[in-house]
Amino acid sequence: MEGNNDEMWFLDDDYVVEDEEQLVDEGEHDVPFNVADIPQQLVTADAHTQREVHLGLYEQQPASGRDHVMKFKASGVKGMRMSTLKSMHDNKQAMAAVGLLRQWHQIMMDDTQMQALPFNPEGWMMALGTCMDEQLWLAMAPNMYFEEGYGENREEVVPVLELKMMALSTEHRYMMIMFIVHVLDSMRHEDIHCIVEYPEPLTLESIKASTEVLGRFEEQHRNIKLRLNDMKAFHRHFINSWAEWVRKVPASWKQDGFLVENMPVGVCLQYGQNQPITVSQAVEEERMNWSRDRNFRYIRQISFSLAMHISYLDMQRWHNVSLERIMQNHGEVYDKPDHDLSRVAVDLRELDLLDEDGYEINVYNKAGWRVPRQVPKESELCGALLDLDKVHELFQGRDEMHGEMTNEVEFWVYPLAFTRKYGNVKAHGIIPNMAARIGKLNESIFRGGMEDDDMDVDEGGEDRVRLARRHPAIRGIASQIYNSLSHQVRNEAKFHSVQLGMITSAFTGAGIETAGGRRRQKVTGDGQLQDLRFENTYMVELTQIREELRNGRSIYKEIICPLLKAWSHLQVLGCIKDSLKLFKADIIPKLFKCATYPVTALIEMIWAKHKQDLQDKRNIDACMVEVMSMLEQTLNFAHMGNAAVLSTRLMDRAWLLLGLLSDGFPALSDTFIAHGALSMGQVTVRRHEWPVEAETQRPMTSSKRAQQLTYGEAHYEAYKAKFTIKLAIENLPPNAYSHISNASFRQACYAADVAFRVYFDDVKKLMREGVTAATTPLLRSEDQLMRQSAWERLTALGHWMDERHPLSYMPGILSNLLQAILALNERKFELTTLMLGKKPTSFIADIVIKQCSKVMAHNIPLFIKGGNFIHVARVAVEEMKNAGTHAGHSGGDLTGFVADAICAACKHLKINHVPWSRNPTSGAGRPSNAVVHDVWLNLGGQAPPAMGSRSMNVPAQQSNLAMAYQVSQAIQAGDARGEWSAMDV
């Protein structure tokens, strides 16, 4: 990097976590504009794929066979003109607009309104620092990348780490930090030196003990500034030191092959520039800037995005270009472009200016570019959207057998404004007609023969052309086509306020101050940009171009400018014009406002009804929260067209999704929201019809992601638990504790059941983390027996986590648990016993009740650190107390009622043991209360005698059954032929 403002910075683990939280959704441009971007708050767990939108557009029929789908299709579709929606919007006819949602509609337009790296970066990159607006990253590229003639983005042969993000794993990051420390130490830069060059074990603590690079004294992180000369020295030492440094690393660092099979490269990134280029008054200055910014002889590849704006003019008056000027500037002209071999030269003096329909008769110069014979004198700028019914023709390939055509490039459509057929497109390549123009450009800049090619390159050019096609210097790797309005809303932040789900977040917590104001910021106003942006991303292999072109001026002149000019060639522009829908000036912003008016009017209606509840700190009914969540996701889909915001199961049953995918416009089912109440300005949710998950009977939700990102996982789990319990009290699942005749006690048992199922999730997470941490080193062992043992433990863990009753003593479940926990040299197949001995389930019940009664509960055994059980248990205990109070219990009797319900749920869920904290040691200090995965408490102890008041909670018939069960267990325990008993473990 060149300049005096370079900074190199390193992040410790804590800093990285905080940084990631700050960059969730509303930061500045730290990534390129992506037409498919959506806020993480609105991503649903069961989202549709964009392919389903693609199929909905071209096949038009939703899947059938389910009751709610059949009812939707039976309702029939009605046409609705955009002018109708505009009239409702302009006249503020909110009730009429909301009423449209009761029917399946299709919007009809009125005629009058008409990046990339050359290797897979996942798990291979580390942020180093910044130079002005550029980010500097360190990327670990496979050794094959440096082989002569590699030259292509061959992802299929590049190994991919099993990671879900681009960042290096913690261990690999520590290795690269130590290498950078070695480089800075060799440079004698500032006070940086290395005490232990290869610390073992390699941890954050051992690195801080070896060097000050991560911070001196109490610093959390450290900025290291490099001047231009420093950066040059860093570059030199980096290159010269790598091989020798890797040769000396200890064997433990080389086990996974990361250091020996890869080499570091630098990656510079700069996003959000939106810099106009090829501006007539600044071309020479731009060429100089490209030369001054960097030395291209030391760069292997560059990738960049170029966007071309295509506008349409509504012409009032034309000005004719003189024949003399055309002939002087272009010489001989032709009737067709250069790719049409039948073209012939024409004499402009004998050629009419206009055809019989009044359109200009086009002519072309020798290079194939259109020569204008008329130029605009008075005009009005109009808008355009892609016609998604025709956009496949843009990516159409060559003729195949039997005359059938296929798409040469995979692409995805993003319908906008509920129209279904107008919107944006994203593709994993560029349109074939543009690729043809790039092919000609490649031939002109290709460097010549390849060392790995046996053929001789003749000067005539045929072999040269073939090689240029086999090893292209320029390749189009991605593209997106979108209206400038989509880009404009990201001038300041990543997402526009209408996209963020603000009201859903306000309904489930805080944020009323911002939700009301930002909700009203829509895409609106006259004079907004409405042209189309055709954005292509290219990769240039600099080793494939002629040596004299490897400088900034030549790259700008011979590559950048021709790439932009190619858009105006008839071969490219001709196919584009056929796939567009034109609109008069300022119609497109109104299209968004009017098309979404029924949804925004309904959101306004619900907001007005519950705004006072929020101000008074009253909870909003969960059903209404979910309705609002679905409406905001629907509104986001209108603006972005991304199916990831659409909840498959819940929005399907509400008809919102069926309407969107069928004909573009959302609908609301009368089974879900009462149409009669809606016509009177009321939103009445039919709670007894609320969809539930078949296996758990928990209500379906769509607000999960919004709540998790805004308030945390624990908040959402408590919310869903309360939703489940409240809904169950109103409509208890028929098979839930059906053997209990007392309605209040049955409700209390179900509330405890909901809470302990969340506890199951906490325990499974604890087990997964504990067993994975224990087996990861074993998987790298050179001892085959140890590796096999580790795989067996992980396999057993997977089987155990699939169980519905993971805390049961059933032989298959318990054996998998034992095998997962116990190491090869500890195979006594018995869990660590506690000094507490066996405890009854009432012991657990008492802990839950006491902890849930405290405002700030301490972390004590049973409750797993970082788990959600404590939050859900508080909700469940509150509901159990309400049920007990309703049944006439109070005081100690009420506590007994809750405890009995917890014990009954534990029995139903077969909770025979739970993970616990380690036994106290004789050492000084307070014993740890942290629950661990390999110490368990047996719940097979004898329960204390129940007080008389508590026996009232169980009907006499059930008490007799319990006594009979105990007697039968005692008989079985005394008989060698009896069934295996949990009491014997």
Sequence and secondary structure as in RCSB ss.txt:
>XXXX:A:sequence
MEGNNDEMWFLDDDYVVEDEEQLVDEGEHDVPFNVADIPQQLVTADAHTQREVHLGLYEQQPASGRDHVMKFKAS
GVKGMRMSTLKSMHDNKQAMAAVGLLRQWHQIMMDDTQMQALPFNPEGWMMALGTCMDEQLWLAMAPNMYFEEGY
GENREEVVPVLELKMMALSTEHRYMMIMFIVHVLDSMRHEDIHCIVEYPEPLTLESIKASTEVLGRFEEQHRNIK
LRLNDMKAFHRHFINSWAEWVRKVPASWKQDGFLVENMPVGVCLQYGQNQPITVSQAVEEERMNWSRDRNFRYIR
QISFSLAMHISYLDMQRWHNVSLERIMQNHGEVYDKPDHDLSRVAVDLRELDLLDEDGYEINVYNKAGWRVPRQV
PKESELCGALLDLDKVHELFQGRDEMHGEMTNEVEFWVYPLAFTRKYGNVKAHGIIPNMAARIGKLNESIFRGGM
EDDDMDVDEGGEDRVRLARRHPAIRGIASQIYNSLSHQVRNEAKFHSVQLGMITSAFTGAGIETAGGRRRQKVTG
DGQLQDLRFENTYMVELTQIREELRNGRSIYKEIICPLLKAWSHLQVLGCIKDSLKLFKADIIPKLFKCATYPVT
ALIEMIWAKHKQDLQDKRNIDACMVEVMSMLEQTLNFAHMGNAAVLSTRLMDRAWLLLGLLSDGFPALSDTFIAH
GALSMGQVTVRRHEWPVEAETQRPMTSSKRAQQLTYGEAHYEAYKAKFTIKLAIENLPPNAYSHISNASFRQACY
AADVAFRVYFDDVKKLMREGVTAATTPLLRSEDQLMRQSAWERLTALGHWMDERHPLSYMPGILSNLLQAILALN
ERKFELTTLMLGKKPTSFIADIVIKQCSKVMAHNIPLFIKGGNFIHVARVAVEEMKNAGTHAGHSGGDLTGFVAD
AICAACKHLKINHVPWSRNPTSGAGRPSNAVVHDVWLNLGGQAPPAMGSRSMNVPAQQSNLAMAYQVSQAIQAGD
ARGEWSAMDV
>XXXX:A:secstr
  SS EEEEE  HHHHHHHHHHTSSSS S S   TT   GGG  TTB  HHHHHHHHHH     SSHHHHHHHHH
 EEEEEHHHHHHHHHTT HHHHHHGGGSEEEEE  GGG    SS  TT EEEEEEETTEEEEEEEEEGGGGSTT 
 S  GGGS   S SSSB  HHHHHHHHHHHHHHHHHHT TT   SSSS SS  HHHHHHH STT STT SSEEEE
E HHHHHHHHHHHHHHHHHHHHHS HHHHTTSTTTSEEEEEEEE        S GGGHHHHHHHHHHH  GGG S
EEEEEEEEEE EEEEEEEEE  HHHHHHHH SEESS TT TT  EE TTTS SB TTS B  EE TTS EE SEE
EEEEEEEEEEEETTTGGGGGEEEE GGG EEESS EEEEE TT SSEEEEEESS  HHHHHHHHHHHHHHB    
TT  S   TTSHHHHHHHHHS SEEEEEEEEEEHHHHHTTSSSSS GGGS HHHHHHTSS HHHHHHHTT  S  
TT    EEEEEEEEEEGGGB GGG SHHHHIIIIIHHHHHGGGSHHHHHHHHTTEEEE TTHHHHHHHHHTHHHH
HHHHHHHHHHHHHHHTT    HHHHHHHHHHHHHHHHHHH  GGGSBHHHHHHTSHHHHHHHTBS    TTTB H
HHHHTT   B GGG  B TTT  B  S HHHHHHHH HHHHHHHHHHHHHHHHHHS  TTSSTT   HHHHHHHH
HHHHHHHHHHHHHHHHHHHHHHHHHHHHHT S HHHHHHHHHHHHHHHHHHT SSTT   HHHHHHHHHHHS GG
GTT   B  TT    HHHHHHHHHHHHT SS    TTS TT SHHHHHHHHHHHHHHHHHHTT  HHHHHHHHHH
HHHHHHHHTT  EEE      SSSS       TTBEEE  S      TTGGGGS HHHHHHHHHHHHHHHHHHT 
TTS   GGG 
